[in-house]
Each structure stands twice: as C-alpha cells, then as structure tokens.
Amino acid sequence: MGRSRAHFMGWGGGNPGGLFAFLFRYLKGPPSVLPKIGAHFGHTFQQIGKQPILMDNASQLKEEGNKYFQGNDYENAIKSYTKALKVAKDKSLQAVLFRNRAACFLKKENYAQAASDASRAIDINASDIKALYRRSQALEKLGKLDQAFKDIQRCATIEPRNKNFQETLRRLGASIQEKLRVQFSTDARVQQMFEILLDEKSEKEKREKAANNLIVLGREEAGAERIFQNNGLNLLLRLIDTKNPELVLAAIRTLSGMCTDHKARATAILHMLGIGNICLWMSTNHEEISLAVSNLLQAIIDSLTGEGKKEEHGKEDALVLDTKKDLKAVTMRLLDMLPNKKVSGQGRDRALNLLNKNIPRKDLRIHDNSRTLFVIDNGLKKILKVAGQIPDMPNCLPLTENTQLTASVLLNKLYDDLRCDPERDNFRLLCEEYIQSKIDPQDMDKTLHAIQTVSGVLQGPFDLGNKLLGMKGVMEMMVALCGSEREIDQLVAVEALIHASTKLSRATFIITNGISLLKEIYKKTQNEKIKIRALVGLCKLGSAGGTDYGLRQFAEGSTEKLARQCRKWLCNPAIDTRTRKWAIEGLAYLTLDADVKDDFVEDEPAMQAMFELAKTSDKTILYSVATVLVNCTNSYDVKEIIPELVQLAKFSKQHVPEEHPKDKKDFVSKRVKRLVAAGVTSSLVCMVKADSAILTDQTKELLARVFLALCEDAKDRGTIVAQGGGKALIPLALEGTEVGKIKASHALAKIAAISNPDIAFPGERVYEVVRPLVSLLNTERDGLQNYEALLGLTNFSGRSDKLRQKIIKEKALPDIENYMFENHDQLRQAATECMCNLVVNKEVQERFIADGNDRLKLLVLLCGEDDDKVQNAAAGALAMLTAAHKRLCHKLTEVTTQWLEILQRLCLHDKLNVQHRGLVIVYNLIQADQELAKKLVESEMLEILTIVGKQADDPQRQHVLKVARECLVKFMDYGMIKPMSPS
C-alpha cells in the first residue's frame, strides 16, 4: 500500500475536510469556470442552511410529492403526500393522494401499507383504475392471489383493450390454478408420506426418503398448513410414539418447520403437544433428539415473542394472541427441569441454554427486564443447585462436562440484566440464604456443596462471588477443606481458590494466603487431579503482572518450569480430559510471558493436544484455549506508551511497563506462522460452531482477535479459507461485543479483498459477508479498516449483479461516494474502483441520471486526477455509464467546462488502459448524438483521434487503435470528415 499501518491509524479513516480540499483544487481553475462551479456549490450550501418553508396547500404538497417520486426519493414523497392528506378537503384529491402514496409503498416493498392506501382510494372512487391496479400488485406480493385476481378483473372490465391488464389477468389465473394443483398434490403427498412412515413393512430407504420429504414440507408455508389442517399433528405424535430415533427426529424437525415464524400455528402446536411432553422428550439421553426438541422449543418461543424473521400476512394479521401466559409456562417448566434427577445431563444443558438465550434482554436499552426478575424469584435457587453439584459425590444430578459452567453463565447474564441496586441486593440475599443453608460444620458433604456453589458464582458474576467469599464461615471452611485428608475436599477447595483469584486486586485474602496454601497442597498430595489444580492456582497468582516484563511474580525461570509441567500434563493421554483441561487453564495465564509463548508454539505435540481438546464436546475449555491463542498472537489490546509520560514516571520513581524482547513484531509473526502451519484454523472453526451458552460474547471476541492476527499476512489467508475460516468469521462479525464484531469484520475484509468470493464464501454465504464489510465504512473505524473493506466490496461488486444489489440494499453507496471525496489517495482510489464495478447496476445508473446531484461531475473531475489508478477507475465508470445512457453523454458535457480538456488528457494517457477507457467515452459521446460529435470534431479531439488511429498495428495497443478508428469512422458516417486524397 505504500503507507505504514501507523499512518492509516493516524488520520482515523474518514476526514470530512477531504471534500473541501478536493473541491478547492478544482476551484482554482480559469476565471470562466469559477462563477458556474461557485454558483452551483453556493446553491448546495444555501440549501443546507435554509429553513424549510411550510406549505399548507394540499395541491402544492401533492406536486412536491410528485417531484420527489420522479426523483426516486420515495421516503420524502410519502411525507409530502401524508402532509397533503392532513389538509386536503376535496375527496377526489384525497383519492389521488392515497393512490400516489400506495405507489410509493409499492416501490419501498411495503405491500401491506400499499394495499391499505389503495383500498382507501377505492373507497372514495370504486372505479379508480390506478388504485385498483396498485392494490392488485400489492395483494399479489402478499400472496393473496384470489383478491388480486378480482381487482385486475375489474381493471380489465373498465379498460378491456389494455394489454397489460389482460396479460396480468392471464398470469394470475394460471398462478391460482397452479396453487390449487400444488395444494391438492401436497395433500396427497402428505398422506402418502405418513402411510410409508407408519407402515413397519416399508423399505428402510423409502422411509428415510419420506421422512426427509416431510421435513422439507414442514418448512414450506403451504406444506406446513396442509399438514396442520389434515390431522398431521396426530400422525406426527404417532411417529414419536414409535420410539424409533429416525422417525422421532423426522417428526420433531417437521414440527419445528411448522412452528417457525407462525405465531398462531406455534401456539396451537404448543397446546396440542403440551409443554410437559416437549420437556420430557428434551430430557432424553439421545443427544440428537434432545437437540432437535430444543430447536423445536426455540422455534415456538421465537414465534410467540415475534422474533421470527419473516413477515406474516393474511389471516395471521387478524389474530391477536396473548402469548405471555404460554411463555411463562415454558419458563417454569425449564426451571423445574434443572433440579430434577430424572432429567438427563443433555436435557439439563438444553434447558439452561434455552434460558440463557431467551430470558435476559438482548439489548440493555430495552427497559423491561421482567423475565429476568421472574426467573430470579422462581428459579435462582434451582440454578444455584446445579452450579453447586459435585460430580464425584453420590446423589449428584446427571451432568455433562458443560452443565455447571452453563449454569454460571446464566447466573452472570441474569445478574448483568438487573437495572438497579435493590434488584442486585435481592439477588445477593437469595444467594446468601442458599449458601448459608448449606454450611454445616457437622456435615462436611453439605458444606462442600456450599463451597462449590460459591465457586460456581465466581465463574459467573465475579463481583457477587467475591462478596459471597466474605460471608461468615466461607473462607474458614475453604482453609479447613485444604487441610482435609479427603481428596474430594481438597479438590473442591483448590478449585474454589483458583476461581477466587481471578481478580487479584479484589481478592486480598487469596493474595495473602493463596500461594502458601496452594504450595503446601502441591507438595503434599499424590493425586494428579489435585496437583494439577494447585499448579493452575499458582500459575494464576504468578501471572499478576500481565504482559509487563518488569512485574514477574516468580524467580527467573520459574514461569517456564510451571509451563513445562502444564504442557507435560496436557500431552498425557492417560490423564482424564477434565484434568487435562486444567493444564490449558494454567497456560492461559502463563502465556502472558513471552518466553512461555515461544516455547509453546515450538512444542508441536502440546499444540496438537490443545487443538484436539478444543474439538471435543467439552465446551468449558473454549475460553482458556482462546486466551492462550490471543496471548501467543499478541492480539490483545496494548496501551500506547507515550515517551514523555515514561520519562515523567521515571523521574517520579513510578513503575514503567516494560515490553518483553520476544513480544516484538518479528517474534509475533513467527508464532502466528507456526500456529497456522499446525492447523489452528480448524480448531477455531470447531470452537465457533459450539451451540452453547458457554460460547459467550467475550469468548467470541477472543476468537475474532485471533482470526484477525492470523489474517495479517496475505500469504496465510488461502490456508485459513481452505480450513473454513471464512465461514467461521461470519457469525463472529454479526454477533458478540462491538470490539469482537469489528475485529471479525476486519478479518473478513482482509480475506474478501484478495480471495475469490466463490471459494472463500461459497453459495449464499457470500451475501452475509456484505453487511460486516459495510459496517467498516464509517469515520469511527481506522483508515486501514476503511481501505480493506472497500477492496473487499470492490471484489464482490465485480462478481454478480445480485451481489451489487446486496451492497446497495445495505446502504453502502453514500459511504462509498464519501470516500471518493477523501483526500487520501489510496482510499479515494479504492472507493472509485468500487464505484466503477457498481455502475453496471441499473439502480446505481439511475442515481447518476437523477437531477440535483454532483455524482457525474465528481467522476469527470476524478478522471483529471494525477493518480493513474484513480483515473483508470473513474474513466471505467464513465465509459460504462455513457454506454448505458445517452442522457448521461449530454450531461457529461454540462457538469463542468473542463470536460473536454479532461477527455483529451485521457485519450493521450501513457497508460494503455486509461487511454482505452478515455477513447471509449469519446466513442460513446459520438455514438449518442450528432451534436456531441460536432463538438468533438470541432475541437483538438479530432487531431488526437487521427494521430492515435494512424499508428501502425501493434498487438499490445490494438484495442486502443481499434476504438480510435471506430470514432473516426463514426465521424465519416455523419459526414463530418472525409479521408484526404493522397498527394
């Protein structure tokens, strides 16, 4: 790029002053040009400063709306028509305004509102043919073909010779017939499928095919409705009763499709199946069935809360369903599953995941947190019971390796969702009451549950857990457990100590007593499980200095010794997985030391062991693995060290943070290369796929940071794409923390800038990448992010019109146009190249045709730039625009008096590509109109074309010569020139 990253970071990505700097260069032209340009821009600035004049005349407002409509500004047209309707008294004028507004809503694809406005116009004048036709169009889009047919039939009766009406009538008639045919054939297919599935004598292959077809039908609106209307629910229940896993899965997945995005049907299915039965099915030990039932319940919840993606129309609009009671019943059932011994570990995980996903507010700006308060009042102690389970104890609830951490995540989300201190105090008191009820010096097993519960809270809302540590008797019991002879006591106490030492600045007791307690246990115990946990506690306490080389807690070399021991345990397959993951937990702290990072990436078996563990079903490891990778790639935020402040700190004898020699760029790049070569991407992809509440927004941010670090070198991006990195980045760019989404979007931009989109993001996935790229186009992002996002969009916009349409739909055009004004060469070049690809789209062309904007003028002026690449892109855009519309050929000659001089410069350019594009523009002008051709033939352009056209044939220049000669031939066709006779 020619500029350092620091340079880009410096100017912040979008300088509004760039516009004025850009224009100033062109306002220094000849005096004859200045009045015209000055007057034009003076008018623009005057418009910005003017106060709008209020018009109370309905006719004037209607005309204003018509002008907006003609200029494709449908939003302002709607505003004008709406204002006019408020003051219009004349009924006929009202009808015109309603039908005009209906036309606007049609353009904006708001079909329900378009149909409504057209109906109001028809109520005033039943023979309003325009309103009837517009309502017919809207109703057709809403799927109400019968009603649309009636309206177009009336239109055809009023104007029987109108070919458009007759054609629409035929088309709608055929559509209705096809719909009826499909409906009847669907009924038969549904019946046939159920017969095959319920017949035990059916061939296995036939049954599998019928099951898959049924699932597909359930996802289609017509199919779902036919199943629902034709006794399908009872037949689906019969499939579930067979207990055959394949048939049960087919039935559950069909029900999920039927519930998706349809409130009325979801409500009916919930009542007919019963929430008790649904939760019972979810409690099964069969993982696939449990997950399928969880997805069914999520589809029901989404439909009841109105969070479905599709708009519902027709009969659904008329139904007013009170879903609060049903949602409350679902929540209560999920909470009841948590302490129930009959519920499997899988089922308990599903219940916790559903609560995590649906109870806390997704946006804290929403005031209502009643669902959270309901869960705290009715289920907090049930969640605490799960968090306090001890897997090695008798009477433990059935758990998976993920259950307790998922419960801690839920506690954290509920606590974060509280809005005020009284709500938080209530939460704390409920926790204290529960823990106090478990502390019994006479019953050590009961006390163990109390300490384990505190440990669970410390993994969730840490500040609350820290307060619980201060409860009377809690710390004393932890110390007593550390000295116990029972291994289970030591195990629980050590884990509690580890979780309590997360924030050393607040855990004063741990700082004072933790190291000595843990060292004593580490020396005494012969149990590997306890030994490794004690070591992790020491790792945690030893990493208090973070990345500051000057704040090492242990003696020189001690950190590396601890890390070697962790790697040794990690690579030992004889140790159980639950214990090995603690080794990664230790490395998550130790890799803050650069020596440890370097040693780790050199240890191939240790890396592979960690990657393999990251791919297992145990998701409690996600955060630790992500932390190790962030540390190894140095992708954490580093505070900028300002030399003046360093000097000041030294002068005042304050501690100054030091950078480890191995944290410099060269060392980091080598570590990244080692990780990529070791296959880190496939592990990251598996981690992103985790359908679990344990994949928190914070973990997603860490994964996004790692991906961005891996994508830094363009040579590695192909490997990352090949291992599924492009696909994995999409959800990270759309969900999570703001920082995480930006990091993932930037990584996507790096891949999109240089990769073939069909390979990097195959199929429909490529359209999901557009939004993250567009999100980087604003002044809050740095220049490098702006630049690489523009490169990615340029790459995409050159692939297909569907992609161009998606970029337009995401409202990227205004931002791209702003960067074309930017006073930074590379940004202006990237934006212009992107626009060059986008002008192929008709909607973009219309923006250039519309009056009252300077888009075409900007392109012409950019053709006069000194930057070859900017000239090339701007000339390419102009060539395509002038080829597509004759009107733009005329407009080009009117936007600036410099147009001819700029064209001449293009046609004499020393770069063949630029010269070729300039000659194509000239040819388009000549082709468009004889008057334009006359202007060119009377200028020096004729001489330029003659000189270029007379050059000897040359394969490298042939495309240039060909266009120049075609221009001359066109002049001859018009009779403006003739070949000279040889002398």
GUDRENNU-548696 format. One record per residue (C-alpha): x, y, z; residue in three letters. Coordinates in pm, whole numbers, plus 50000, padded with zeros to 5 digits. Layout:
residues N
XYZALA ...
end
This chain:
residues 983
500005000050000MET 502945022950033GLY 501915036750371ARG 502515022350714SER 499665009950934ARG 500535037551180ALA 499925063150909HIS 496485048950844PHE 495655047751213MET 496635083951246GLY 494005100151029TRP 491065079451150GLY 489545067250826GLY 487245094850714GLY 488165131650705ASN 485215154450628PRO 487745180950536GLY 488775159050244GLY 485735170850046LEU 486715207350071PHE 490385200449996ALA 489295180849691PHE 486955207849562LEU 489465235549631PHE 491875220849377ARG 489225223549107TYR 488015257949213LEU 491475271749130LYS 490725267648758GLY 490285295148497PRO 488105325148596PRO 485435315048343SER 484865282348531VAL 484615297148879LEU 481225315148858PRO 479465283648737LYS 481075260048990ILE 480895285649267GLY 477235292549200ALA 476465255449197HIS 478125247349526PHE 476915280049675GLY 473395268449599HIS 474065235049772THR 475375251250088PHE 472495275850082GLN 470045246650075GLN 471685231650383ILE 471345264150573GLY 467795272950468LYS 464795267250692GLN 462055246850518PRO 459045266950407ILE 455795252150540LEU 453155248250271MET 449595243450381ASP 448245239850028ASN 447355203349959ALA 447855206749581SER 451295222049627GLN 452255194149865LEU 450975168649613LYS 453155183949340GLU 456105183849578GLU 455455146949644GLY 455285140249269ASN 458705156349218LYS 460195135149497TYR 458635104249340PHE 460085112348998GLN 463495116349165GLY 463135081749327ASN 463045097849674ASP 460085077349796TYR 460565084950165GLU 460135122550118ASN 457335116649866ALA 455415097250135ILE 455985125950381LYS 454645151550133SER 451535130750047TYR 450895124550417THR 451085161950493LYS 448755168850200ALA 446215143450328LEU 446075161650662LYS 444935194050494VAL 443075180950184ALA 439295186250198LYS 438405175549846ASP 437525138549827LYS 438845133749473SER 442185149149574LEU 442295126049875GLN 441815096049646ALA 444725107649424VAL 446955112549729LEU 446135077949867PHE 446855060649537ARG 450085080849491ASN 451225071049838ARG 450335034949755ALA 452725037449456ALA 455495048849693CYS 454875019749930PHE 454974995849633LEU 458405009349539LYS 459565005149901LYS 458214969249901GLU 455854977450191ASN 452994958250030TYR 450614957350329ALA 450614995550351GLN 450344998849971ALA 447224976749969ALA 445744996950258SER 446265030750083ASP 444955017649751ALA 441825004649933SER 441205039150082ARG 441405054649735ALA 438945028149605ILE 436565035549895ASP 436325071249762ILE 436165061449394ASN 435285024949323ALA 436345028848955SER 439805043449027ASP 441675021148784ILE 445165031348904LYS 444275023749266ALA 442734990249165LEU 445854980548970TYR 448184990749254ARG 446134971349508ARG 446234941249277SER 450044943549260GLN 450324946449639ALA 447914917749707LEU 449804895349466GLU 453044901949653LYS 451264894049981LEU 450234860449838GLY 446524869249824LYS 446094858249464LEU 442274854749470ASP 441794890949581GLN 444474903349339ALA 442674884949055PHE 439354902149138LYS 440974936749127ASP 442724930948793ILE 439474916448658GLN 437734949448738ARG 440574968448570CYS 440214947048256ALA 436424952948257THR 436914990748272ILE 439694990548006GLU 439234958247805PRO 441844968247542ARG 444654973347794ASN 447184946047707LYS 448934949148044ASN 445694941548231PHE 444894912148003GLN 448384897648045GLU 448254901548427THR 444804885448430LEU 446124855148240ARG 449194852548461ARG 447254854448787LEU 444694829448661GLY 447494804948583ALA 449084811148925SER 445814803849105ILE 445344771648909GLN 448914761148989GLU 448404769349358LYS 445264747549368LEU 447074719449186ARG 450014721249429VAL 447604722349722GLN 445784690749614PHE 449024673049524SER 450534683749861THR 447584668250045ASP 448144635549860ALA 451914636649920ARG 451474643150293VAL 449064613950325GLN 451384591250125GLN 454404600450338MET 452624592750664PHE 451424559250525GLU 455004549650433ILE 456414560850769LEU 453764543450980LEU 453934511150783ASP 456514489150957GLU 456844468150641LYS 458064497950434SER 461574495850299GLU 464174514850503LYS 465244536250205GLU 461624545850133LYS 461024555550495ARG 464154577050507GLU 463134594950187LYS 459584600350316ALA 460964613950647ALA 463234638950467ASN 460394649850235ASN 458144655350535LEU 460774677850699ILE 461104698350378VAL 457314701850351LEU 457104713450713GLY 459474742250631ARG 457284754650342GLU 454264775850431GLU 451854756850205ALA 453144722850318GLY 453094732250688ALA 449494744250661GLU 448374712550478ARG 449994690250744ILE 448374711251016PHE 444894710750857GLN 444894673550764ASN 445254657151105ASN 449054659251066GLY 449764665851434LEU 448194633151547ASN 450134614451283LEU 453384631551393LEU 452654621451754LEU 452224585551635ARG 455694587851478LEU 457134599951810ILE 455384571651995ASP 457204545851780THR 460404554351979LYS 462344548251655ASN 465074575551668PRO 464924582551291GLU 461144586551292LEU 461174607051614VAL 463784630651464LEU 461754634151142ALA 458604642551341ALA 460354667851570ILE 462084685351279ARG 458814687051084THR 457134702951387LEU 460004728351411SER 459444738751049GLY 455694742151109MET 456234764551415CYS 458864787051261THR 457694823051206ASP 453984814951258HIS 452564825951593LYS 449114810251559ALA 450374776351448ARG 453164776351711ALA 450604783851984THR 448294756051866ALA 451154730851844ILE 452414740252193LEU 448944733952340HIS 448344701952145MET 451724686652229LEU 451864700352583GLY 454944717252731ILE 455334687652969GLY 455714663152681ASN 458134685952497ILE 460364689052805CYS 460134651352861LEU 461394644852506TRP 464174670352559MET 465264651652874SER 466234620552676THR 469814607652672ASN 469754606852291HIS 471844637652201GLU 470404643351852GLU 466774640451967ILE 467434662852269SER 468944689452040LEU 466084686551788ALA 463474691252064VAL 465454721152195SER 465334736451844ASN 461564729851831LEU 461054747652163LEU 463234776652044GLN 461164779551724ALA 457984780851938ILE 459484807352170ILE 460674828351872ASP 457214827251716SER 455454835652046LEU 457764865252110THR 457524877051748GLY 461244873151681GLU 460714853051360GLY 462454866051051LYS 459594865250804LYS 456654889050793GLU 453274872650849GLU 450304883250643HIS 446754872750571GLY 444704856050842LYS 447644857751083GLU 447374895851086ASP 443854894251219ALA 444744872051517LEU 445594888051849VAL 447274861252060LEU 448214867452422ASP 451364846852448THR 452634858852789LYS 450914830652977LYS 452384804352745ASP 455874819152767LEU 455664819653147LYS 454574782853148ALA 457524773652922VAL 459964792253152THR 458594774953465MET 458934740553302ARG 462544747753203LEU 463354758653560LEU 461684727253701ASP 463934705853479MET 467114719253646LEU 466924701453988PRO 465024671053855ASN 467044638853892LYS 465094622053611LYS 466344647653358VAL 469464637153164SER 472614658153155GLY 471854666252789GLN 468334677552880GLY 469604699053166ARG 472094715652929ASP 469324722452677ARG 467114738352945ALA 469994760553063LEU 470854770452705ASN 467224779952632LEU 467064800952950LEU 470394817452860ASN 469164825952512LYS 465634838152592ASN 465474853152942ILE 468004881952972PRO 467424912252750ARG 469384911852425LYS 469624949752435ASP 470054967352769LEU 468374998352626ARG 465074979252648ILE 463604988952986HIS 461614957253056ASP 463604930353242ASN 460534913253391SER 461504879053251ARG 464804880453442THR 463074890853765LEU 460564862453721PHE 463394836853683VAL 465284850753985ILE 462174848954206ASP 461114814354087ASN 464304796953984GLY 467514812454121LEU 467924785754390LYS 467364758554127LYS 470184773153914ILE 472434775654224LEU 471734738954300LYS 473064729153956VAL 476124751853997ALA 476834735654337GLY 476834699354221GLN 479964678254282ILE 480314651954008PRO 482264626854222ASP 479734627154507MET 476794603054543PRO 473334617254468ASN 474824641554211CYS 472374652153939LEU 473094638053590PRO 475504663353433LEU 477614667753123THR 481054684253131GLU 479354716853023ASN 476394718153264THR 477864737153558GLN 479694763553354LEU 476474769253153THR 474674774953487ALA 477404800053587SER 476984818353255VAL 473224820353319LEU 473834834653669LEU 476134860653515ASN 473624870553244LYS 470774873453496LEU 472904894953729TYR 474044917553442ASP 470414921753334ASP 469404938153664LEU 468744975353645ARG 469274988853997CYS 470894982454336ASP 467704969454509PRO 467394942454238GLU 471074933154280ARG 470724932654661ASP 467784908754630ASN 469854885954404PHE 472714886254658ARG 470444879154954LEU 468884849154779LEU 472394835554708CYS 473504841555070GLU 470394824255206GLU 471004794054985TYR 474714791155075ILE 474064797055445GLN 471524768855442SER 474274745455315LYS 477074754355561ILE 477114729055841ASP 480374722256034PRO 478894688856145GLN 478164677855786ASP 481204681455559MET 479384668555249ASP 476734695455285LYS 479414722255335THR 481194710355021LEU 478064719554823HIS 478144754754975ALA 481794759954868ILE 481104745254523GLN 478164769454483THR 480434799054569VAL 482884785254312SER 480054784454053GLY 479084820754125VAL 482764831254100LEU 482744817653741GLN 479654838853668GLY 479124873153830PRO 482604875453990PHE 481894906854193ASP 478964889254357LEU 481084857954415GLY 483714879554582ASN 481064892854822LYS 479934857254898LEU 483554848654988LEU 483254874555265GLY 480294856455423MET 480884843655773LYS 482434809255771GLY 483094806255396VAL 486844813455395MET 487364793755715GLU 485704763555556MET 487884767055243MET 491054766755459VAL 489734736855656ALA 488964717955334LEU 492504724555204CYS 493854706855512GLY 491404677955494SER 492624642455433GLU 489774635655188ARG 490804641654827GLU 487334653454727ILE 487544680954993ASP 490914692554862GLN 489674691454504LEU 486674714054573VAL 488744737854791ALA 491524741554535VAL 489064748654251GLU 487364774854468ALA 490744791054541LEU 491544791954169ILE 488234808654079HIS 488594832754372ALA 491964845254245SER 490594858053909THR 490884894854001LYS 493824898354235LEU 493184935054306SER 489974924854485ARG 490874890654627ALA 493064902754916THR 492714870855119PHE 493944849854826ILE 496974872154772ILE 497864868955139THR 497204831755189ASN 496654816154845GLY 500234808854739ILE 501244792555067SER 498044771255076LEU 498434760054715LEU 502174752954751LYS 501514731355055GLU 498824711254876ILE 501024707954567TYR 503894693654772LYS 501814670254990LYS 499294654854752THR 499974623754547GLN 496744628354346ASN 497454641653996GLU 493994657853974LYS 494644678954284ILE 498304685254194LYS 497444699953853ILE 494714722154001ARG 497084735354267ALA 499614742553995LEU 496994762053795VAL 496264782854105GLY 499954790754132LEU 500034799353758CYS 497154823253808LYS 498754840554104LEU 502094841153921GLY 500694859653620SER 499594890453818ALA 501974912653622GLY 500234905153294GLY 502434912452993THR 504604936453196ASP 508114921453185TYR 509094941353492GLY 506374926853718LEU 507294889953722ARG 505944872954033GLN 508274842954034PHE 512034839754020ALA 513724838653680GLU 512854805953504GLY 510054795553744SER 507304805153498THR 508884783953224GLU 509134754453467LYS 505434757353552LEU 504584759353179ALA 506684728453102ARG 504804709053369GLN 501444720953224CYS 502484710052874ARG 503574676353010LYS 500134670253165TRP 498394683352855LEU 500154657852635CYS 499494628352868ASN 496524608452729PRO 496454586853046ALA 495104616753244ILE 491334622653213ASP 490104650952988THR 488604670953276ARG 492024672353445THR 493994679153124ARG 491884709753052LYS 493214724953375TRP 496664724053213ALA 495304746952940ILE 493814769053211GLU 497334772253357GLY 498844780253018LEU 496174807152965ALA 497884826453247TYR 501484816053188LEU 501444825452816THR 501304861952919LEU 505074856252949ASP 506714858252604ALA 509264830752682ASP 506384807052756VAL 504604816952432LYS 507694809652226ASP 508264776052396ASP 504604766252350PHE 504454772351972VAL 507694752651934GLU 506084723052113ASP 504104706351831GLU 502594678052048PRO 501354703352307ALA 499704724852039MET 498054694651878GLN 496844681952217ALA 495224715752285MET 493634717051938PHE 492204682051981GLU 490724690852321LEU 489164722252167ALA 487294699851920LYS 485724677252187THR 482194680452326SER 483614696652643ASP 483004733552576LYS 484214745752917THR 487644747252756ILE 486724773852495LEU 487694804852690TYR 491044790652806SER 492074779152458VAL 491024812652308ALA 493044830852578THR 496184810252507VAL 495864818152134LEU 495274855452197VAL 498404856052415ASN 500514837052159CYS 499424860251874THR 499664891952089ASN 496174901351967SER 495194916852299TYR 494924954752331ASP 498204971252422VAL 498245005952573LYS 500325030252374GLU 503475040052562ILE 503985077652534ILE 507715086152574PRO 507015118552763GLU 504905100153023LEU 507585073253057VAL 510185099853134GLN 507795115953383LEU 507185082353553ALA 510925075453579LYS 511505109953722PHE 508825104253988SER 510195068954052LYS 506965052053940GLN 506915017753777HIS 507135018853396VAL 505674989153200PRO 508344970353005GLU 507904950852681GLU 509454916252669HIS 512064913652388PRO 510144883852243LYS 506924904552215ASP 508344924251922LYS 506724921251579LYS 509184896051427ASP 508684871251709PHE 504884875251696VAL 504854869151317SER 506884837151361LYS 504474824651628ARG 501474831651402VAL 503144812251118LYS 503744782551349ARG 500114782451463LEU 498764784251107VAL 501054755950998ALA 499924735051298ALA 496264737651186GLY 494934762651440VAL 492194773951198THR 490304740951203SER 490234742451587SER 488914778151579LEU 486214767551332VAL 485074739651569CYS 485004764051860MET 482854789251669VAL 480344761751586LYS 479664754851954ALA 475904757852005ASP 476244765952372SER 475814794852613ALA 479444788452712ILE 480464804752383LEU 479954838852543THR 480364872352371ASP 483734876352545GLN 484934842752405THR 483704852652058LYS 485724884752085GLU 488884864952172LEU 488334841951872LEU 487804872351645ALA 491084887451770ARG 492944855251690VAL 491434852951341PHE 492454888951266LEU 496024881851378ALA 496144850551160LEU 494894870050855CYS 497584896950888GLU 499864880850630ASP 498124877750291ALA 500094845450221LYS 498304827550508ASP 494764837250404ARG 494444809150149GLY 495174783250421THR 492674799950655ILE 489974799150386VAL 490754762850295ALA 490234752450660GLN 486844770050686GLY 487974802950840GLY 485904824650604GLY 482674807250701LYS 483504807751074ALA 484134845451075LEU 480604854250957ILE 478774847051287PRO 481614863851481LEU 481124895351270ALA 477354895751327LEU 477094886751699GLU 479074894752012GLY 480764925252160THR 481254956351945GLU 485024951751953VAL 484684914951856GLY 482374922851564LYS 484774949251432ILE 487784925851460LYS 485924897651282ALA 484644921651013SER 488194933950954HIS 489434898050921ALA 486634891650669LEU 487664923050479ALA 491264910450458LYS 490044877350313ILE 487444893450083ALA 490004918249947ALA 492204891949781ILE 490204859349766SER 487834845549508ASN 484434850249682PRO 483084818149524ASP 485794798249704ILE 486124818150028ALA 482354821650083PHE 480604795649864PRO 476884796149785GLY 474554820649958GLU 477084827050235ARG 478784854450035VAL 475734877050079TYR 476134875150459GLU 479644889850431VAL 478434922450276VAL 476974937050596ARG 480174932550804PRO 482204949050525LEU 479794978350504VAL 479974982350886SER 483664991850846LEU 482805021350619LEU 482475049050873ASN 484705075251031THR 484865056751365GLU 486935029251202ARG 490595034651118ASP 491875040350765GLY 493185005150714LEU 489764990650800GLN 488085015150559ASN 490565006650285TYR 490384968850314GLU 486584969550340ALA 486454989450015LEU 488804964449849LEU 486534935949961GLY 483404953549831LEU 485204960849502THR 485994923849468ASN 482374914349546PHE 480804940749322SER 482724926849026GLY 481204891949069ARG 477454894949003SER 474544919048993ASP 472924900749282LYS 475954909649496LEU 475844945649371ARG 472184946649469GLN 473024934049818LYS 475674961349860ILE 473094987449758ILE 470494972549994LYS 472934975450284GLU 473055013250209LYS 476755013450128ALA 476525037449829LEU 476575070550027PRO 479645058750223ASP 481465047449908ILE 480705081149744GLU 482055099250053ASN 485365080650025TYR 485595091449660MET 485975126949800PHE 488625115950050GLU 491935134350034ASN 493875102150093HIS 494995087249759ASP 494535050449841GLN 491075054549993LEU 489915076049702ARG 491315050349460GLN 489645020649637ALA 486255038349655ALA 486415048549288THR 487305013049181GLU 484355000149383CYS 482025025249216MET 483435015148877CYS 482094979948940ASN 478804991849089LEU 477785014248795VAL 476914982848598VAL 473794981448818ASN 470704999348686LYS 469775013949025GLU 473225029949054VAL 472935043448700GLN 469625059848793GLU 471395078049077ARG 473755093548821PHE 470875102448587ILE 468825119548860ALA 468965157448868ASP 470295177649158GLY 473455158249240ASN 477155160249152ASP 477925123349110ARG 478735125748739LEU 480705157648790LYS 482805140449056LEU 483645111848819LEU 484655135948542VAL 486885155448782LEU 488435123148914LEU 489385114848554CYS 491545146048569GLY 493425134348880GLU 497175127948874ASP 496775093049024ASP 496755067348738ASP 494675042148934LYS 492025067749028VAL 491905079648665GLN 491575044048542ASN 488695035648778ALA 486835068548717ALA 487265065348339ALA 485985029448353GLY 482865040948542ALA 482285069148293LEU 482755045547998ALA 480065022048130MET 477665049948223LEU 477925067447887THR 477495034247707ALA 474325026847903ALA 472545060647879HIS 472615087247605LYS 471285112147856ARG 474485108648057LEU 476535116247746CYS 474815150147725HIS 475025155348099LYS 478795148548097LEU 479375179147876THR 477305201248110GLU 478665193048456VAL 481995211448414THR 483645233148150THR 486795212048190GLN 485185180448046TRP 486835183247703LEU 490295190547841GLU 489995160648080ILE 488855137647796LEU 491775148747581GLN 494205140647863ARG 492695105947896LEU 492995099447523CYS 496705109047530LEU 497475089947851HIS 500705069547856ASP 498935040648034LYS 497095020047770LEU 494205010148000ASN 493425046248088VAL 493805057247724GLN 491465029347607HIS 488755039247856ARG 489055075747757GLY 488625066647387LEU 485565045047472VAL 483965075247645ILE 484625096247332VAL 483105069047112TYR 480025067747337ASN 479565105647303LEU 479895103946924ILE 477505074546905GLN 474925091647130ALA 474265123046930ASP 475455142246621GLN 475535174846817GLU 478015159647064LEU 480005145446774ALA 480105180246621LYS 481535194946944LYS 484275168946943LEU 485125171746572VAL 485505209446608GLU 487985205246893SER 491515191546918GLU 489975157346982MET 489845150946603LEU 493585155846578GLU 494185132846879ILE 491955105646731LEU 493675109046394THR 497175106146546ILE 496175075746755VAL 494215059246472GLY 497025063046217LYS 499555044446432GLN 500865011546300ALA 499124979746416ASP 500554966146737ASP 499084936046930PRO 499644953447263GLN 497914985647152ARG 495364970946913GLN 492344976047145HIS 493265013247168VAL 493775017246793LEU 490504999346719LYS 488395023546928VAL 490155054446786ALA 489475042146430ARG 485835034546514GLU 485465070546633CYS 486845083546303LEU 484555060146105VAL 481565073646301LYS 482595109446214PHE 482715098945848MET 479255082645875ASP 477895115845998TYR 479615133045702GLY 481705154745934MET 485075143745794ILE 486295125845486LYS 489565108245408PRO 492155130445245MET 493285120744893SER 496965110944874PRO 499115139344740SER 
end
